[in-house]
């Protein structure tokens, strides 16, 4: 069963000290890049392009190519470089090459204003997952959103991802070692607009790494059941959510093309 983005709620946790610390600090902003397509194929094509780029950089002079930068060569120059690469036994032994860089998979970037005052426990976990570097005590998996699938895109409802354990919405982990309690204050926040960010759960006090972003306004069925941690504030991000809802999301929730998190992290406080 998946972590439903419209189930459960309630609970709390001993977060008073964290809450006081969060209240003193200014707001934090995190970013998540949403990518669409086949990540493994993209990585393979990028490696093929890098091989030819390195070859041109190292041998352009002796091969009579117009310059050291593959991207700056004209079509004829790039094709010639490919032929020379394939005719060079030591180069060709490294694997296939390609003349064009693969198109970037990133659809855009969500900039999320985080509310640590209302959700200190959940925000601290979300920030850690955006920044990476920790390993889950419960799962042994890296606690990092980068590369993790956005497994659900349900039209008129939510975008959901962040299952760092299985990638399919059936699991998750946290900096607290598995499930953690709800921030009570954050349960009172409403889902009034597109771009509300909250923690997916399987009922009361079952938060992990999975998060959702609303694709429609007035999702009252989520109110009181989920810890709301923030709001998408950038125009690019909100436009992208609209495009995902129109072009990629389905009624059943399986995205039409694979989605995953690309680069992610925390923005400087003045950004």
N, C-alpha and C positions, 0 to 999 in steps of 0.2 A: 504493500500500500504506500502511496506517496504522502508526503507531508502536505496536507491540504492547506490552501491559502484562505480558507473560509471556515475554519473549524476551531473549536477549543477556546481557551482563554482563562483569565483569572490568575490568581497566585501572586507571588511576590518573592522577595529574597532579601538577605541582609546586605543591603547596598547603601546604607545611610551615609557611611564615610565617603564612598565613591560619589554619591549624589552631591555632597557638600563640595567636593573637589571640582566636580563638573560645573556646578553653579558658579564657581569663581572664575572659571576659564571662559574665554570667548568661544563662539561657535566654531566647530570644525567642519571642513568640507572634504569629502572623499570623491574620487572619480573611478568610474568603471567604464572601460571600453567594451562595447558589445560588437562581436564579430559574427559574420554569417558565412558558412561554407565549410569545406573539408580542411580541417587544420593540418592533418598529416600530409595531404596532397600539396597544400600550400608550402609547408616546410620543405618538402622534397623539391618542389619547383624553385624555391628560393635558394636551396643548396646548389641546384644545377646552374642557376644564374651566377651565383658566387664563384663557382669553379671557372666559368668562362671569363668573368671579370678579373679574377686573380691571374689567369693565363695571359690576358691582354696586357694587364699592368706590368707583368714580369717580362714579356717577350715582344712587346709592340715594335720596338726599334729594329731588332734583328729580323722580324717578320715583315717589315715594311708597312705596318698599319699606320693610319693617320694620327693616332694618339693613344694615350695610356688609359683613357676612360671609355669603357665599352658603351656606356649610355650615350656618350657624345658622338660615337661613330654613326655614319649614315647606314641605311638598310644594307647596302652593298658591302660596307665595311664590316658590319656585324655578321653577315652571312659568311664572308671570307674568314673572319676570326673563328667561326664555328667549324668551317672546313679544316682550317689549320690545326685547331684543337683536336679534332677527330683523327687527323693524320699523324699526330704526335703521340707515340706509344705511351710515354710516361704520363702525359696529360689524360689521354683517353682511359688509361687504367684506373683513374680516380672515379670514373663514372660518367654518366650522360651530362650534357651541358645544354643550355638554352640561351637564346639571344635577347629575350625580353624578360624583365622582372615580372613576377606574378602580380596581378592586381591585388591591392591590399584588401583584406577581408573585413576590416573595421567598418561598421555602419556609422559609428559616431561614438560620442562620449557622454555619459551621464555624470553631471556634477551634482552631488547630493549634499545638501545642508543637513548636518546631523544634529539631533537634539539630545545631547548628553545630559542635560538637566532633567528631562523626563525619563530617559532610558539609559542610565549610566552603565548598567551591566551589559545590555545588548549592544550599545554603541562601542564600548571598549572591545568587545568581541569582533564586531564588524570592522573596526579600524585595524585590529591585528590581522584579520583575514585579508584586508586590502593591502597591507604592507608586507605580509609574509614573514618567513624566518622562523616560525614556531612549528612544532610537530604535535599532532593530537595525541594526548595520553590515552584516550579511549580507542582510537583507530590506528595510531602509528603513521597516519598520512600527513603530508605537509598541510598546514593550515594556511592556505593561500588561494585566493579566488582566481588568479591568473591561469588561464587554460581550462577552467572548470566549465562544464556545459550549463547553458541556460536551457533546461530540459522542457520547460513548459511555456507556451505562449498561447493563452486562451483569449480568443477574440472578445472584446468588450469586458474583460475581467483583469487578468494579471499576466505579467512576465515573471517567471520564477526560476531561480537557479541557486548555485552555491552548495550543492551536495559534493563536498570535497572527498567523500569516502567512495561512493559508487557512481556518482555523476548522473543518476537517473531519478532522483527525488525520493528514493527509498531510505536514505540514510543521511548522515551529517555528523559533525563533531564541533567542538568549541574549545576555547582557551581554558574553559573550566572543567574539561574532561567529560565530554558528552553533553547530555541535556542540561539546561540551566533554567532557573526560575524567571517568571515574568517580572518586568519592571511595572509595578501597579499603576504609576502615574501615566505611563505610555499607553496603557490599555484604554484610557479615556479619550485618546486622540481619534479624530474622525477621518474617514476616507472620502473627503469631499471633492478632490480634484484628481486629474491625471498626474502621475508621478509621485504618489505617496509611496514611501519605502518602509516595509515592515518585515518582521520575522515570521516565516512560515512555521507552522507547528502541527502537532498531532494531538492537540488538546492542551489543557492547562499545564503550565510549567514544563513544556517539552521543546524549548528553543534549542537550535543547534547552529549550524552555519548557513542553513537555507534562508533565503530572503525572497521577497517579491516586490514588484513595482507595479502600481495600478495602471491599467491601460484605459480606464474609463472613470468618469466622475461618479459621485454618489453611490459608492459600493457599501451600502448600509449593512449588508450581511457580514461584513468584516469588522464592523465597529464593536469594540468591547471584547473581541476574541483574539486580537493580535497586538503585539508590541510594535507600535509605530516608532521608527527610529529617525525618520527624516523625510525630505522632500527634494525631488529633482528641481533645480533652480535655473538651469541653463536652457536657452532657446533651442540650441542644437539637440540637446537631450530630449526635450519635450516633442520636438518635431520628429525625432527618430522613433519615439514611442508611438506616435501617430502612424508612422510608416510601417512599423512592425505590426501594429494592430490591423492595418489595412491589407498589407501584402504578405505577411509571414504567419501571423497567428491564425489558428483554426478554432472552430467551435469545440472540437474535442480536446484541444490543448497541445497537440503535437505540432511543433513548428514545421512549416513547409520545407525549410532548409535547416541544417544543423546550426545552432547558435551556441556561442561560448563567450566567456569573459576573456578579453585580451589584456592589455596593460591596465593596472589598477594601482591605487595608492591614496595618499593623503596630500591635499593641496596645501601650500603655505597659507597661514592664517589671513594674509592680506590679499590672497588671489581671488 
